[in-house]
Amino acid sequence: MLLENLSPETFALKLSDPAAKLKLSYLNDLLANSEYLLIQFMKQQNVWQGPFPPPPSGFPSSSQTIELGTVLYLFNNPAQIADPDIRKYAQYAKGALGLPDSLLTTVNYNWIISHVLVYDDGSIISGGKYETYDQGWFVAFLNMVITDLNDAWFGFQSGSPNPIPLKPRAGSNEVLMALVGDWGTGDNTAAAVMNQLVGQVPRYIVHVGDVYYSGTPATGSMAGSYFHPGEEKNNLVAVWPKTNDPSNYSFTLNSNHEMYTGANGLYGDALTSTTPFHAQQGLTYFALSLGGWTILGLDSAYFGTSSDAFMSGYIGGDIFNRDQINWISGLNLDPSKTIVLTHHTGFEWDGSGFMALWDQVTGALGGDPYAWYWGHVHNGIVYNSPLTMNGTNGFPQTTKTFARCLGHGALPYGEATVLNGNSAVKWMEKGPGLLHNGFGTLRFRLNGNGMVDSIQEQFYHIGSSAPVYSGLLF
């Protein structure tokens, strides 16, 4: 349907404004490089048809992601867009923004959306529902352009929240916490994962981010300004498990997909006093305390940038926007008794190098955390400890942090074959075809003095009542 607050004609005028064109000039490199990443992958898989084009100037670049591999093609070929209303908006963009021509030919576009390939990290390269080239992601990208065009970012809400004490149920000396990532599809897969998760009877549940396609708001001033309104409410809040115990808190983190609509849905529909996430008091970060340990939930998305579609994580600026960093430092935590939760990865998914996010978090914390759980990469991975890889300064760096990826909550994914035989990986979801979606749990056992005596971690997936990975974290 057409946007009530933005007609296709007004959209075209806004895009044609010189200031808007300058603001969105990053799209040229982002989309061209992302498309070539796809073309290169198709060539590697021996499925590219026709002459192989030379790379765009500046390829490879930090501003590229295979997730956006077909966006430039659709801007160049709006007739291929299935939704006629979306087509009306998209047809203006190429000319108004001066976007480059697409190197992806129609025969290759049609091949990739009708066949299935598995990318290095396990992403499903195809055009089915929630697969990498589902046109719903193109709509999410349009929503990000609208946010950028209108500077419609929900203002970052800062504060210095005290750690929330976690408690076992009466008569128990254990606290079970469930962790699930990239879960917000609102479909049968998400429901099946949550049903199995709830069956473990956790006291607390944390979602480490991503509501699809772009966490659009149902309320607030921007509700009528985005395509597919109400995703944050419909695909997260409304389908989150209910509890009659007000002390059974749930928590959720910000993500790149929710930033595509300026975090308006996250703040306006999820982080309110009437939702399961009310304990966060309207903030996108939090701390939980239990028996001498702290679980630190951080917003790694807000201070990212649309120039790389918020694919890289940050928790604040070097000089400005340091509220979250200063809050972490002010908690004076013991890193060796701290578990960090973020949406974005602290290091490259294949264990090849640390990210800037790692340096930011460990700098604020005063050392490497004991463990770190993240999502973002749609797979289930347990990394070895210790690990040595390239630091952001280019020199080898070692960490003893127990790092885990829990980004397999609901989206389709396959085996990340590049990780087979990778010394950084202790366990990963494996198998032919589409793999099972799942979640993880942390079971904290307290001693007679109320201190954490042990922490057991387990990974579960649909179709298996027993854990598919289990280990003693501490």
Backbone torsions as a table, in degrees:
resi	resn	phi	psi	omega
1	MET	NA	153.0	179.0
2	LEU	-71.1	147.7	179.9
3	LEU	-73.5	133.1	-178.4
4	GLU	-68.8	-26.4	-177.8
5	ASN	-102.6	3.2	-176.7
6	LEU	-157.0	104.3	178.1
7	SER	-79.1	161.2	177.2
8	PRO	-58.2	-35.7	-179.3
9	GLU	-68.2	-42.2	177.5
10	THR	-66.5	-37.2	177.0
11	PHE	-59.0	-44.3	180.0
12	ALA	-62.4	-42.8	179.7
13	LEU	-63.9	-42.2	179.6
14	LYS	-63.1	-42.9	-179.6
15	LEU	-66.1	-30.7	-176.7
16	SER	-79.3	-14.1	179.4
17	ASP	-61.8	131.3	-177.7
18	PRO	-55.1	-37.7	179.7
19	ALA	-66.5	-38.2	178.6
20	ALA	-67.5	-41.6	179.7
21	LYS	-61.8	-37.7	178.2
22	LEU	-68.0	-43.6	-179.3
23	LYS	-61.4	-37.5	-176.0
24	LEU	-98.0	13.0	-177.2
25	SER	-64.3	-20.1	178.1
26	TYR	-63.0	-19.6	-177.1
27	LEU	-62.9	-33.4	-177.6
28	ASN	-55.9	-55.0	-178.7
29	ASP	-70.1	-41.8	-178.3
30	LEU	-58.2	-48.3	-175.7
31	LEU	-75.1	-39.3	179.9
32	ALA	-66.0	-43.1	-179.7
33	ASN	-69.4	-38.4	179.1
34	SER	-65.0	-42.0	177.8
35	GLU	-61.8	-41.5	-177.6
36	TYR	-69.7	-29.0	174.5
37	LEU	-60.2	-41.4	176.5
38	LEU	-66.3	-45.8	-179.3
39	ILE	-59.2	-44.0	179.5
40	GLN	-62.3	-41.4	178.7
41	PHE	-64.4	-42.8	178.1
42	MET	-61.2	-38.6	177.7
43	LYS	-64.1	-43.0	179.0
44	GLN	-62.4	-32.1	-179.1
45	GLN	-87.6	2.5	178.7
46	ASN	61.5	36.1	178.4
47	VAL	-118.5	-4.4	179.3
48	TRP	-68.4	134.9	-178.6
49	GLN	-113.6	130.5	178.4
50	GLY	96.9	-177.3	-179.3
51	PRO	-59.7	142.7	-179.8
52	PHE	-90.5	120.0	-174.4
53	PRO	-77.1	153.7	174.4
54	PRO	-72.0	157.2	-177.6
55	PRO	-70.7	155.3	174.2
56	PRO	-68.3	158.6	179.0
57	SER	-59.1	130.8	177.9
58	GLY	93.2	-1.8	178.9
59	PHE	-81.9	139.7	-5.1
60	PRO	-79.1	164.6	-174.7
61	SER	-142.0	160.6	174.1
62	SER	-71.4	-18.8	179.0
63	SER	-96.1	74.9	177.6
64	GLN	-161.7	145.4	175.3
65	THR	-154.6	135.3	-177.8
66	ILE	-64.4	-19.6	177.9
67	GLU	-59.7	-27.3	-179.2
68	LEU	-100.3	19.8	-171.9
69	GLY	-62.0	-24.4	-178.0
70	THR	-110.0	1.7	-175.6
71	VAL	-64.2	-46.3	-179.6
72	LEU	-62.6	-38.3	178.0
73	TYR	-61.2	-43.7	-178.1
74	LEU	-68.5	-35.4	174.3
75	PHE	-64.4	-34.1	178.7
76	ASN	-80.4	-22.4	-176.5
77	ASN	-132.0	65.1	-175.4
78	PRO	-60.5	-20.8	178.2
79	ALA	-62.6	-20.1	179.2
80	GLN	-81.7	-7.8	-179.5
81	ILE	-80.1	123.3	-172.4
82	ALA	-67.6	-40.6	-176.9
83	ASP	-80.1	116.7	-175.9
84	PRO	-64.1	-30.6	178.9
85	ASP	-72.2	-42.9	176.2
86	ILE	-60.7	-37.8	179.9
87	ARG	-59.4	-37.8	-178.5
88	LYS	-63.6	-36.7	178.5
89	TYR	-76.2	-43.2	-174.2
90	ALA	-66.5	-30.5	-173.7
91	GLN	-66.8	-17.6	179.2
92	TYR	-86.2	-22.6	-165.4
93	ALA	-66.6	-43.9	-174.0
94	LYS	-59.0	-50.6	-178.7
95	GLY	-70.0	-43.0	-176.8
96	ALA	-63.8	-36.9	-177.4
97	LEU	-96.0	-9.5	-178.4
98	GLY	69.7	35.7	-179.2
99	LEU	-66.9	149.9	-179.9
100	PRO	-72.1	165.7	174.4
101	ASP	-68.4	154.5	178.2
102	SER	-84.3	140.3	174.7
103	LEU	-92.4	-9.7	179.2
104	LEU	-82.8	117.7	-177.7
105	THR	-81.7	162.0	-177.8
106	THR	-62.2	-39.7	-179.3
107	VAL	-64.1	-35.7	179.3
108	ASN	-77.7	-34.7	175.2
109	TYR	-62.5	-47.2	-179.1
110	ASN	-63.0	-34.7	178.8
111	TRP	-66.6	-46.3	-172.1
112	ILE	-69.6	-30.8	-179.4
113	ILE	-83.3	-12.0	-178.7
114	SER	-110.3	-1.1	175.8
115	HIS	-122.6	171.0	-176.9
116	VAL	-122.6	123.2	170.3
117	LEU	-123.2	154.3	176.2
118	VAL	-110.8	121.9	-178.3
119	TYR	-75.1	170.6	-175.8
120	ASP	-52.4	-40.3	-176.5
121	ASP	-89.4	3.7	179.4
122	GLY	100.3	-5.8	177.9
123	SER	-60.1	142.7	179.7
124	ILE	-89.9	111.4	-178.3
125	ILE	-88.8	93.3	-179.9
126	SER	-168.1	-173.7	-173.8
127	GLY	-113.5	12.8	179.8
128	GLY	-73.7	174.6	-178.5
129	LYS	-54.6	124.7	179.3
130	TYR	63.7	6.8	171.2
131	GLU	-79.2	170.9	-166.4
132	THR	-58.1	-32.5	-177.9
133	TYR	-113.5	23.7	162.3
134	ASP	-55.1	130.7	-176.9
135	GLN	-67.8	-8.8	172.8
136	GLY	-61.5	-30.3	177.1
137	TRP	-70.7	-31.0	175.2
138	PHE	-64.1	-40.3	177.6
139	VAL	-64.1	-40.2	177.0
140	ALA	-60.9	-38.1	178.3
141	PHE	-65.7	-41.4	175.1
142	LEU	-58.9	-38.8	178.0
143	ASN	-62.4	-37.9	177.5
144	MET	-65.5	-39.3	177.2
145	VAL	-61.8	-41.5	178.8
146	ILE	-63.2	-41.7	177.9
147	THR	-61.7	-47.3	179.5
148	ASP	-62.2	-42.8	-177.1
149	LEU	-61.0	-37.0	-175.7
150	ASN	-103.0	4.8	-174.4
151	ASP	47.4	46.9	-171.8
152	ALA	-92.4	34.7	179.4
153	TRP	-77.1	127.3	175.3
154	PHE	-64.3	130.7	-177.2
155	GLY	-59.1	134.3	-179.2
156	PHE	-62.1	126.2	-179.2
157	GLN	-92.8	115.8	-175.7
158	SER	-110.6	157.2	178.9
159	GLY	-175.6	178.8	179.1
160	SER	-125.2	70.2	-175.7
161	PRO	-67.0	138.2	173.9
162	ASN	-74.4	150.1	176.5
163	PRO	-57.5	136.3	178.9
164	ILE	-87.0	121.1	-179.5
165	PRO	-71.3	130.9	175.0
166	LEU	-95.5	144.4	-175.3
167	LYS	-134.4	144.3	174.3
168	PRO	-71.8	161.1	173.5
169	ARG	-66.9	157.5	-178.6
170	ALA	-54.8	131.0	177.9
171	GLY	83.3	4.2	-178.0
172	SER	-117.4	153.3	173.9
173	ASN	-113.4	20.9	-179.5
174	GLU	-126.7	149.2	171.8
175	VAL	-126.0	122.4	179.1
176	LEU	-105.8	122.8	177.1
177	MET	-115.7	133.7	176.6
178	ALA	-105.2	141.9	180.0
179	LEU	-125.6	130.9	178.8
180	VAL	-139.8	141.5	-176.9
181	GLY	-128.8	151.6	174.7
182	ASP	53.0	48.5	-169.6
183	TRP	-102.4	-14.9	-165.7
184	GLY	-79.4	58.9	176.5
185	THR	-94.0	-24.8	-178.4
186	GLY	70.3	15.5	-176.1
187	ASP	-107.9	-172.5	-177.3
188	ASN	-64.0	-32.4	178.4
189	THR	-64.6	-46.9	178.2
190	ALA	-60.0	-40.9	179.9
191	ALA	-64.0	-41.1	-179.7
192	ALA	-65.2	-41.1	177.7
193	VAL	-63.3	-45.5	-177.7
194	MET	-68.0	-36.5	177.1
195	ASN	-61.2	-41.8	179.1
196	GLN	-69.9	-37.7	178.0
197	LEU	-61.8	-48.8	-179.9
198	VAL	-61.3	-31.0	178.6
199	GLY	-63.8	-19.1	175.6
200	GLN	-79.8	-8.4	178.6
201	VAL	56.0	56.5	177.0
202	PRO	-73.0	151.1	175.7
203	ARG	-80.6	-32.3	-178.1
204	TYR	-136.6	146.6	179.1
205	ILE	-130.6	135.3	177.1
206	VAL	-124.1	130.0	171.6
207	HIS	-101.3	122.7	-176.5
208	VAL	-90.0	21.7	166.7
209	GLY	106.8	162.8	-179.8
210	ASP	93.6	110.7	171.9
211	VAL	-123.5	129.5	-167.1
212	TYR	-107.1	151.8	2.4
213	TYR	-81.8	-27.7	-179.0
214	SER	-147.8	31.0	173.3
215	GLY	50.4	43.3	-174.0
216	THR	-65.2	146.3	-179.4
217	PRO	-78.5	149.6	172.6
218	ALA	-100.0	-19.0	-177.2
219	THR	-129.8	171.8	177.0
220	GLY	91.6	174.8	-173.3
221	SER	-66.4	-22.2	-177.7
222	MET	-96.9	2.4	-173.7
223	ALA	-59.3	-35.6	-178.7
224	GLY	-92.1	8.8	-174.2
225	SER	-104.0	-2.6	-177.0
226	TYR	-122.5	152.6	172.9
227	PHE	-73.5	146.2	177.7
228	HIS	56.9	59.0	-178.2
229	PRO	-64.8	153.5	172.8
230	GLY	89.1	12.3	-178.4
231	GLU	-65.8	-39.2	-179.1
232	GLU	-61.7	-40.7	179.5
233	LYS	-73.1	-48.7	-172.7
234	ASN	-74.3	-34.7	-173.5
235	ASN	-101.3	-1.7	176.9
236	LEU	-132.2	-67.6	-170.8
237	VAL	-63.4	-50.5	-173.4
238	ALA	-68.8	-23.1	-176.8
239	VAL	-107.0	4.7	177.0
240	TRP	-73.9	142.4	-176.8
241	PRO	-62.4	140.1	179.3
242	LYS	-90.5	154.2	177.3
243	THR	-140.9	145.5	176.5
244	ASN	-89.5	-5.7	-179.7
245	ASP	-98.8	109.4	-175.9
246	PRO	-64.7	-13.3	179.3
247	SER	-92.6	-0.6	175.6
248	ASN	-85.7	75.9	-173.4
249	TYR	-70.7	151.5	168.5
250	SER	-122.6	156.9	-177.3
251	PHE	-140.5	152.4	178.1
252	THR	-142.9	148.3	-176.7
253	LEU	-112.0	157.1	176.4
254	ASN	-72.9	160.1	-174.7
255	SER	-151.6	170.2	177.8
256	ASN	-63.0	-39.7	-177.3
257	HIS	-68.7	-35.1	177.5
258	GLU	-73.2	-23.6	175.9
259	MET	-75.0	-18.1	178.4
260	TYR	-61.0	-28.2	174.5
261	THR	-109.9	33.6	170.8
262	GLY	66.4	19.2	-175.9
263	ALA	62.0	17.1	178.7
264	ASN	-65.5	-38.4	177.8
265	GLY	-71.0	-42.1	-179.3
266	LEU	-60.0	-52.6	-178.5
267	TYR	-70.4	-42.7	-171.7
268	GLY	-80.9	-27.7	-174.4
269	ASP	-117.3	-24.1	-177.5
270	ALA	-103.2	-40.8	-173.3
271	LEU	-97.6	55.8	178.7
272	THR	-117.6	173.2	-174.8
273	SER	-73.8	-8.9	-176.0
274	THR	-108.6	8.3	-177.7
275	THR	-107.3	169.6	177.0
276	PRO	-62.6	-11.7	-176.3
277	PHE	-104.0	23.3	-174.6
278	HIS	-63.9	-25.2	-178.1
279	ALA	-63.9	-17.8	179.2
280	GLN	-77.3	-10.5	176.5
281	GLN	54.1	42.0	174.7
282	GLY	79.2	6.4	-179.4
283	LEU	-103.6	153.1	-179.3
284	THR	-94.5	11.4	177.3
285	TYR	-143.5	158.5	-173.9
286	PHE	-163.2	166.0	173.2
287	ALA	-132.7	140.3	178.5
288	LEU	-122.5	140.5	-178.7
289	SER	-122.2	143.3	-179.2
290	LEU	-159.6	114.8	170.9
291	GLY	51.8	43.4	178.9
292	GLY	89.5	-3.1	179.1
293	TRP	-110.6	157.9	175.7
294	THR	-129.0	133.3	171.8
295	ILE	-104.8	118.9	-172.0
296	LEU	-108.7	109.8	177.9
297	GLY	-95.8	118.9	-171.5
298	LEU	-117.8	149.7	174.6
299	ASP	-89.1	102.8	-179.3
300	SER	-97.3	3.9	-172.8
301	ALA	-106.5	-38.0	-169.1
302	TYR	-58.1	-39.1	-175.3
303	PHE	-93.9	17.3	169.9
304	GLY	-75.6	-165.2	-177.4
305	THR	-141.6	145.1	178.0
306	SER	-69.4	-15.4	-178.7
307	SER	-65.0	-20.6	171.0
308	ASP	-125.0	26.5	178.6
309	ALA	57.1	34.8	177.1
310	PHE	57.8	29.3	-178.0
311	MET	-76.6	-23.3	179.3
312	SER	-101.4	142.4	-176.0
313	GLY	-93.7	143.1	175.0
314	TYR	-146.2	152.6	176.9
315	ILE	-114.7	7.8	177.7
316	GLY	155.6	174.0	-177.7
317	GLY	-88.8	170.5	179.4
318	ASP	-70.7	-36.1	-178.2
319	ILE	-117.0	-49.7	-178.3
320	PHE	-99.8	171.6	176.7
321	ASN	54.2	45.5	-176.5
322	ARG	-101.6	14.7	-176.2
323	ASP	-56.6	-47.4	-178.3
324	GLN	-67.9	-41.8	178.9
325	ILE	-62.4	-45.4	179.9
326	ASN	-64.8	-35.9	178.1
327	TRP	-63.6	-44.7	178.6
328	ILE	-59.8	-48.7	-179.0
329	SER	-60.1	-38.6	-177.4
330	GLY	-70.4	-16.8	178.3
331	LEU	-74.3	-18.3	178.5
332	ASN	51.3	52.4	-176.2
333	LEU	-82.7	157.5	171.0
334	ASP	-88.6	109.1	-177.8
335	PRO	-54.5	-32.3	-177.5
336	SER	-73.6	-5.2	176.2
337	LYS	-126.4	31.8	-178.0
338	THR	-125.4	133.2	173.9
339	ILE	-112.7	122.5	-178.2
340	VAL	-97.7	140.7	174.4
341	LEU	-123.4	127.3	173.8
342	THR	-141.0	166.7	171.2
343	HIS	-79.5	-47.3	-175.4
344	HIS	-80.2	159.0	-178.2
345	THR	-80.0	144.0	176.8
346	GLY	-80.3	-25.7	173.0
347	PHE	-140.6	169.5	-178.8
348	GLU	-55.5	142.0	-173.1
349	TRP	-60.1	-24.3	179.9
350	ASP	-95.8	9.7	177.5
351	GLY	72.2	24.9	-175.7
352	SER	-91.8	-14.9	-178.8
353	GLY	-178.5	151.6	177.8
354	PHE	-75.7	151.9	177.0
355	MET	-99.2	164.9	176.5
356	ALA	-59.0	-32.3	179.3
357	LEU	-59.0	-37.2	179.3
358	TRP	-59.4	-48.1	-178.6
359	ASP	-63.1	-39.5	-179.6
360	GLN	-64.8	-48.1	-176.7
361	VAL	-67.0	-48.4	-177.8
362	THR	-68.4	-30.6	176.3
363	GLY	-66.2	-44.0	178.9
364	ALA	-69.5	-34.1	-176.7
365	LEU	-80.7	-23.7	-178.4
366	GLY	88.4	16.8	179.2
367	GLY	160.3	172.7	177.8
368	ASP	-71.3	135.7	177.3
369	PRO	-69.1	161.8	177.9
370	TYR	-64.1	-43.1	179.7
371	ALA	-145.1	157.6	-179.2
372	TRP	-146.4	122.3	177.2
373	TYR	-111.6	134.7	178.5
374	TRP	-142.9	174.0	176.9
375	GLY	-120.7	-125.6	171.7
376	HIS	73.6	-54.7	172.9
377	VAL	-84.6	125.1	-170.7
378	HIS	-82.4	75.6	-179.4
379	ASN	-162.0	166.2	174.8
380	GLY	-111.1	115.9	-172.3
381	ILE	-140.1	133.9	170.9
382	VAL	-112.0	121.6	-177.7
383	TYR	-94.1	153.1	177.6
384	ASN	-72.6	160.4	173.6
385	SER	-141.4	132.2	1.4
386	PRO	-79.4	164.7	177.8
387	LEU	-128.2	139.5	173.5
388	THR	-119.8	127.3	179.1
389	MET	-151.9	176.8	-178.9
390	ASN	-69.0	131.2	172.9
391	GLY	-79.7	172.4	-180.0
392	THR	-66.5	-15.4	176.5
393	ASN	-89.5	1.0	178.0
394	GLY	90.6	-5.3	-179.4
395	PHE	-101.7	151.8	179.5
396	PRO	-60.2	142.8	-177.6
397	GLN	-142.6	140.4	-177.2
398	THR	-116.5	139.9	174.1
399	THR	-130.9	148.0	174.3
400	LYS	-101.1	2.1	-179.8
401	THR	-59.1	136.7	172.9
402	PHE	-85.4	104.5	-175.7
403	ALA	-102.9	138.6	-179.0
404	ARG	-138.9	145.7	174.8
405	CYS	-111.1	125.6	180.0
406	LEU	-123.3	46.3	-177.0
407	GLY	-94.3	21.5	-174.5
408	HIS	-109.4	32.1	-173.9
409	GLY	-68.1	-34.6	-176.3
410	ALA	-154.6	-24.9	-177.1
411	LEU	-75.5	151.3	177.5
412	PRO	-67.5	139.9	179.3
413	TYR	-155.3	165.0	179.2
414	GLY	-131.0	-174.2	-177.6
415	GLU	-69.5	129.6	176.3
416	ALA	-81.7	82.5	-171.3
417	THR	-60.6	-25.1	178.4
418	VAL	-61.1	-24.8	-178.4
419	LEU	-83.1	-11.1	177.7
420	ASN	-62.1	123.7	-178.9
421	GLY	79.3	3.4	178.9
422	ASN	-75.2	124.1	-176.0
423	SER	-66.9	-15.1	179.6
424	ALA	-78.2	-15.8	-170.1
425	VAL	-105.6	127.1	176.0
426	LYS	-91.5	-40.1	179.9
427	TRP	-153.1	148.4	175.7
428	MET	-152.6	156.9	173.4
429	GLU	-67.0	131.8	-176.2
430	LYS	-136.7	159.8	175.8
431	GLY	141.3	166.7	178.2
432	PRO	-78.2	155.5	175.2
433	GLY	67.3	-157.7	178.3
434	LEU	-71.5	136.8	-179.2
435	LEU	-96.0	163.7	-177.4
436	HIS	-74.6	138.4	174.4
437	ASN	-79.2	156.3	-175.8
438	GLY	-164.8	-159.4	-173.4
439	PHE	-158.8	178.4	178.1
440	GLY	-132.4	163.2	176.2
441	THR	-135.0	153.4	172.1
442	LEU	-124.9	122.4	179.3
443	ARG	-108.9	108.3	179.2
444	PHE	-91.6	122.8	177.1
445	ARG	-105.9	128.9	-177.1
446	LEU	-100.5	145.2	175.7
447	ASN	-88.5	-173.1	-176.0
448	GLY	-64.7	-19.1	178.6
449	ASN	-94.9	6.8	178.8
450	GLY	79.0	11.9	178.9
451	MET	-97.2	152.2	-179.8
452	VAL	-67.4	123.6	-178.5
453	ASP	-97.9	-31.7	178.4
454	SER	-160.4	156.9	175.8
455	ILE	-132.1	118.5	177.0
456	GLN	-105.1	131.9	176.8
457	GLU	-111.5	145.0	178.6
458	GLN	-143.2	143.7	172.4
459	PHE	-109.5	137.1	176.0
460	TYR	-124.5	154.8	168.7
461	HIS	-142.7	163.1	-178.3
462	ILE	-55.4	136.3	176.1
463	GLY	94.5	-1.3	179.1
464	SER	-137.6	114.7	-179.8
465	SER	-73.2	-25.0	177.5
466	ALA	-89.9	151.8	177.4
467	PRO	-62.1	143.1	177.3
468	VAL	-90.7	-12.9	170.3
469	TYR	-147.5	137.7	179.1
470	SER	-147.2	138.9	178.5
471	GLY	-161.6	161.5	176.6
472	LEU	-91.4	108.0	-178.1
473	LEU	-72.9	-35.9	179.9
474	PHE	-147.3	NA	NA
